[in-house]
Amino acid sequence: MKRRRTVVLLALALVLLVAAVLAGAAAWWLQRPLPLARDRVELSIEAGATPRQIANAWVAAGVQTPPWLLYEWFRWSGQARRIRAGSYEIDRQVSPRHLLQKMVLGDETLATVRIIEGWNFRQLRAELARADTLKPTTAGLGDEEVMALLGAPGLSPEGRFFPDTYAYSKGSTDLAVLERAYHAMQQRLAAAWASRAADTPLRSADEALTLASIVEKETGLATDRPKVAGVFTNRLRLGMPLQTDPTVIYGLGTQFNGNLRKRDLLADTPYNTYTRAGLPPTPISMPGKASLEAAVRPEATKALYFVARGDGSSEFSETLPAHNRAVNQYQRGK
C-alpha cells in the first residue's frame, strides 16, 4: 500500500513538475518577441475571420511560429472572439501577448490621404487613385455613379468633399474615404450656413458653398479671404457680374492649358462670370472651413474690385478708376 502511495505521489509530483515547466515555458514564450521573417510584418484581417484563420495568416505573412501555438494562445486567453478586423503591422519587438492586445484593441496601422483646399473633383479622384493601399472601387465609374453610391444621385460632386487629412486602414476603399469627406462637408456647410449674416444675399447653403469655392480659388493671402468674399457679396447685391477668372478656367476643364485668353472671357458658358451675372451653376472647387465662414460672414467693405499684387495679397478698390490704377501698377507695371 505504501509503495503504491509512493508511486502515486511521485507521479503526481511529476505531473505537477511538468505542468510547472509548461506553465513557465508558456509564460516565457508569451513575453518573448516573436521571430519574424523580416523587420516588419503586415496583415489585414477581414471581418468574420476565425481565430484559427488569423493565426495561420500571421504565419503566412512572416511570423515564424507554429500556427497552432498562436491559435491556442488566442483561444486560451479567452479573447479570441474580441479580435477586430483591420490592418496591423508588427516589428521584431512584439510578443505574442502584445500581438493579441493590438488586435483586441484595434490598434491598427493607418495610412493617410490629404485632400487640398481648392482642388476640384477630378484632382481629388486622381489623388485617391494614387493613395497607398486604398482599394480603387470607384475606378472606371463616372462622377454621377459615384454620387449615386454616396446616396446623392443627381448632385454635382464639385465642392462636396471637405478638404482635410483622412486616416484609413490599409485595404480600405476609396469610396469609404469619399463618404467620410462628403459627410464632413455636409456638417461644415450646415454649421457655416447656420451662422450666416442676416443680410446675406445668398439664398441657400448650396449658394454659400459655390461662393466659398470661388473665394478659395481667388485668395492668395488668408487674411484677405473675408474681404474677397465681401467684394463678391457686394457684386451679388448689385447684380454685377462676378468677373472671376477661376470660374472661366473651371468651365474650360481639361482644355485649359494655363493661358486664359480674351476669347475665353468672351465665350458665353454657364461658368463664364464675365458674360453672366450671379453665381455659376455649381461650386468650382473644394473650399476649406475659412472660405465657408468668409462666404456667409464676409467683411463689411465698400470695395467692388480687387487685383493681385504679385506677392499673394490683393489690392482692393471701391471705384473702377481706382481699380484701373491698381491694375496698371500691379499687373502692367505702369
Secondary structure in CASP SS format (residue, H / E / C, confidence):
PFRMAT SS
TARGET T0000
AUTHOR 0000-0000-0000
METHOD secondary structure of the structure
MODEL  1
M C 1.00
K H 1.00
R H 1.00
R H 1.00
R H 1.00
T H 1.00
V H 1.00
V H 1.00
L H 1.00
L H 1.00
A H 1.00
L H 1.00
A H 1.00
L H 1.00
V H 1.00
L H 1.00
L H 1.00
V H 1.00
A H 1.00
A H 1.00
V H 1.00
L H 1.00
A H 1.00
G H 1.00
A H 1.00
A H 1.00
A H 1.00
W H 1.00
W H 1.00
L H 1.00
Q H 1.00
R C 1.00
P C 1.00
L C 1.00
P C 1.00
L E 1.00
A C 1.00
R C 1.00
D C 1.00
R E 1.00
V E 1.00
E E 1.00
L E 1.00
S E 1.00
I E 1.00
E C 1.00
A C 1.00
G C 1.00
A C 1.00
T C 1.00
P H 1.00
R H 1.00
Q H 1.00
I H 1.00
A H 1.00
N H 1.00
A H 1.00
W H 1.00
V H 1.00
A H 1.00
A H 1.00
G C 1.00
V E 1.00
Q C 1.00
T C 1.00
P C 1.00
P H 1.00
W H 1.00
L H 1.00
L H 1.00
Y H 1.00
E H 1.00
W H 1.00
F H 1.00
R H 1.00
W H 1.00
S H 1.00
G C 1.00
Q C 1.00
A H 1.00
R H 1.00
R H 1.00
I C 1.00
R C 1.00
A C 1.00
G E 1.00
S E 1.00
Y E 1.00
E E 1.00
I E 1.00
D E 1.00
R C 1.00
Q C 1.00
V C 1.00
S C 1.00
P H 1.00
R H 1.00
H H 1.00
L H 1.00
L H 1.00
Q H 1.00
K H 1.00
M H 1.00
V H 1.00
L H 1.00
G C 1.00
D C 1.00
E C 1.00
T C 1.00
L E 1.00
A E 1.00
T E 1.00
V E 1.00
R E 1.00
I C 1.00
I C 1.00
E C 1.00
G C 1.00
W C 1.00
N C 1.00
F H 1.00
R H 1.00
Q H 1.00
L H 1.00
R H 1.00
A H 1.00
E H 1.00
L H 1.00
A H 1.00
R H 1.00
A C 1.00
D C 1.00
T C 1.00
L C 1.00
K E 1.00
P C 1.00
T C 1.00
T C 1.00
A C 1.00
G C 1.00
L C 1.00
G C 1.00
D H 1.00
E H 1.00
E H 1.00
V H 1.00
M H 1.00
A H 1.00
L H 1.00
L C 1.00
G C 1.00
A C 1.00
P C 1.00
G C 1.00
L C 1.00
S C 1.00
P C 1.00
E C 1.00
G C 1.00
R C 1.00
F C 1.00
F C 1.00
P C 1.00
D C 1.00
T E 1.00
Y E 1.00
A E 1.00
Y E 1.00
S E 1.00
K C 1.00
G C 1.00
S C 1.00
T E 1.00
D H 1.00
L H 1.00
A H 1.00
V H 1.00
L H 1.00
E H 1.00
R H 1.00
A H 1.00
Y H 1.00
H H 1.00
A H 1.00
M H 1.00
Q H 1.00
Q H 1.00
R H 1.00
L H 1.00
A H 1.00
A H 1.00
A H 1.00
W H 1.00
A H 1.00
S C 1.00
R C 1.00
A C 1.00
A C 1.00
D C 1.00
T C 1.00
P C 1.00
L C 1.00
R C 1.00
S C 1.00
A H 1.00
D H 1.00
E H 1.00
A H 1.00
L H 1.00
T H 1.00
L H 1.00
A H 1.00
S H 1.00
I H 1.00
V H 1.00
E H 1.00
K H 1.00
E H 1.00
T C 1.00
G C 1.00
L C 1.00
A H 1.00
T H 1.00
D H 1.00
R H 1.00
P H 1.00
K H 1.00
V H 1.00
A H 1.00
G H 1.00
V H 1.00
F H 1.00
T H 1.00
N H 1.00
R H 1.00
L H 1.00
R H 1.00
L H 1.00
G C 1.00
M C 1.00
P C 1.00
L C 1.00
Q C 1.00
T C 1.00
D H 1.00
P H 1.00
T H 1.00
V H 1.00
I H 1.00
Y H 1.00
G H 1.00
L H 1.00
G H 1.00
T H 1.00
Q H 1.00
F C 1.00
N C 1.00
G C 1.00
N C 1.00
L C 1.00
R C 1.00
K H 1.00
R H 1.00
D H 1.00
L H 1.00
L H 1.00
A C 1.00
D C 1.00
T C 1.00
P C 1.00
Y C 1.00
N C 1.00
T C 1.00
Y C 1.00
T C 1.00
R C 1.00
A C 1.00
G C 1.00
L C 1.00
P C 1.00
P C 1.00
T C 1.00
P C 1.00
I C 1.00
S C 1.00
M C 1.00
P C 1.00
G C 1.00
K H 1.00
A H 1.00
S H 1.00
L H 1.00
E H 1.00
A H 1.00
A H 1.00
V H 1.00
R C 1.00
P C 1.00
E C 1.00
A C 1.00
T C 1.00
K C 1.00
A C 1.00
L C 1.00
Y E 1.00
F E 1.00
V E 1.00
A E 1.00
R C 1.00
G C 1.00
D C 1.00
G C 1.00
S C 1.00
S E 1.00
E E 1.00
F E 1.00
S E 1.00
E C 1.00
T C 1.00
L H 1.00
P H 1.00
A H 1.00
H H 1.00
N H 1.00
R H 1.00
A H 1.00
V H 1.00
N H 1.00
Q H 1.00
Y H 1.00
Q C 1.00
R C 1.00
G C 1.00
K C 1.00
END
